[in-house]
Amino acid sequence: MSTSAVILLSGGMDSTTCLAWARAQGMTCHTLAFDYGQRHRSELAAAAAISTALGAASHRVISIDPHQFAGSALTDANIAIPHAPGNGIPVTYVPARNTIFLAMALGYAEVLAAQSIVIGVNAIDYSGYPDCRPAFIAAFRQLAALATRAGVEGQPIAILAPLQDLSKAEIVALGEKLGVDFARTVSCYQADEQGRACGQCDACRLRHQGFIDAGRPDVTRYD
Ligand code: ZN
């Protein structure tokens, strides 16, 4: 039986690999991106292009008032994007972002009668972001079962995090195996309008190291 899924697609390497993974599982994929006033606007264009290229059935962008996420370096141009890892939760943390994104995806999945939601959280993210931790995903799984008609009627929407235990290098390897063209993906926190990466922020650094550790050429487009 063919199943369908809502894929949270930011246009970066992790969510793109998730979409390719879900397609490889035979899922009908409905991709979902969020316009929340992020500085790296070009990721939205990347997400739309990737959705089409990887054969998603539909692509939708939900706009969220940027004030919801005030105070993050990703939404406030007055807060500098750090060029070196610091201690604690990074300033690029966006307040409760994954809770809000997953809540939107949950409603959308129930409307579509989709069986699953796929999110690209992984071992690298959850060292710094509370809403990327396995415990958070497990808690949201419980919430999804309790909060929806689908759940109450015995068909809870599954929250799938296929990259959860993978390093960046393992994500590079998995994506390449699935035919992902990483040159199309935008991970940089301050990518330019053409989606070219700065090469200096945390996202760029982790991504570059992922290619090195995987023994693969870094195909990222840098400015
Ligand atoms: Zn960057």
Residues whose N, C-alpha, C, O or C-beta is under 5 A from the ligand:
A	BS01	ZN	C188 Y189 Q190 A197 C198 G199 Q200 C201 C204
